[in-house]
Amino acid sequence: MSPYIYFLLLIIIRLNYEKMMKKFEILDNILHEDRDFMNKMFNRRHLITHTAGVVDQEYLNNTNDSSVKLNQAIRIRSKEIRKLLPLVKKAAINLIERIESMK
């Protein structure tokens, strides 16, 4: 699968993150530390999209990320994307399996 497809899956999952977690339990076989990492990356994507990568209070509240400070510019490193993609794939597979099991 191309990185573009993974990115689209990431966006879809983020848009429905809370709802899907409760209804489909798509993260049930993903480690807590990996869930925290996914949350941080989803929130960093939000910063890049909406604040030009500048940390806001909402980011700090949502992530408890102590590695950054308010108004600091952040970036997402390629190693973080490489770590995130398999997690997104796993969550997407879980979602598909949950939907298919409802048929």
C-alpha positions in Angstrom: 0.0 0.0 0.0 1.3 3.4 -0.9 2.1 6.1 1.8 -0.7 8.2 0.3 -3.3 5.5 1.1 -1.9 5.2 4.7 -2.2 9.0 5.0 -5.8 8.9 3.9 -6.5 6.2 6.4 -4.9 8.3 9.1 -7.2 11.2 8.3 -10.3 9.0 8.2 -9.4 7.4 11.5 -8.7 10.8 13.1 -12.0 12.3 12.0 -13.9 9.6 13.7 -11.4 8.6 16.4 -13.5 9.0 19.5 -16.7 7.5 18.0 -14.9 4.5 16.5 -12.9 3.8 19.7 -16.2 3.5 21.7 -18.2 1.7 19.1 -15.7 -0.6 17.3 -12.8 -0.8 19.8 -10.3 -0.4 16.9 -7.4 0.1 19.3 -8.0 -2.9 21.5 -4.9 -4.8 20.4 -2.6 -1.7 20.3 -0.4 -1.1 23.3 -1.3 1.9 25.5 2.1 3.6 24.7 1.4 3.2 21.0 -2.1 4.7 21.5 -0.5 7.7 23.2 2.0 8.0 20.3 -0.9 7.9 17.8 -2.8 10.5 19.8 0.3 12.7 19.8 0.8 12.3 16.0 -2.8 13.0 15.3 -2.6 16.2 17.4 0.7 17.2 15.7 -1.0 16.8 12.3 -3.7 19.2 13.6 -1.0 21.7 14.6 0.6 21.6 11.2 -2.7 22.0 9.5 -4.2 24.7 11.7 -1.4 26.6 13.4 1.5 26.2 11.0 3.1 23.8 13.4 3.0 26.1 16.4 2.1 24.4 19.7 -1.1 25.7 21.3 -2.7 25.0 24.6 -5.2 22.5 23.1 -2.3 20.4 21.9 -0.7 20.4 25.3 -4.0 19.5 27.0 -4.7 16.7 24.5 -1.3 15.1 24.6 0.5 15.9 27.9 3.6 16.2 25.7 6.3 17.6 28.0 8.9 17.6 25.1 7.5 20.9 23.8 6.4 24.3 25.1 3.5 26.6 24.3 4.2 28.5 21.0 7.1 26.3 20.1 7.3 25.2 16.4 7.2 21.5 16.0 7.8 19.1 13.1 7.1 15.5 12.4 10.2 13.4 11.7 10.3 10.6 9.1 11.0 8.0 11.9 7.8 9.1 13.6 5.8 8.6 10.4 7.5 5.2 9.9 6.4 4.2 13.4 2.9 5.6 12.9 2.0 3.9 9.6 1.9 0.3 10.9 -0.2 1.4 13.8 -2.7 3.2 11.5 -2.7 0.1 9.4 -3.5 -2.1 12.4 -6.3 0.2 13.5 -7.7 0.2 10.0 -7.7 -3.6 9.8 -9.4 -3.7 13.2 -12.1 -1.3 11.9 -12.6 -3.4 8.8 -12.9 -6.6 10.9 -15.4 -5.0 13.3 -17.5 -3.7 10.4 -17.4 -7.1 8.6 -18.4 -8.9 11.8 -21.5 -6.8 12.0 -22.9 -8.3 8.7 
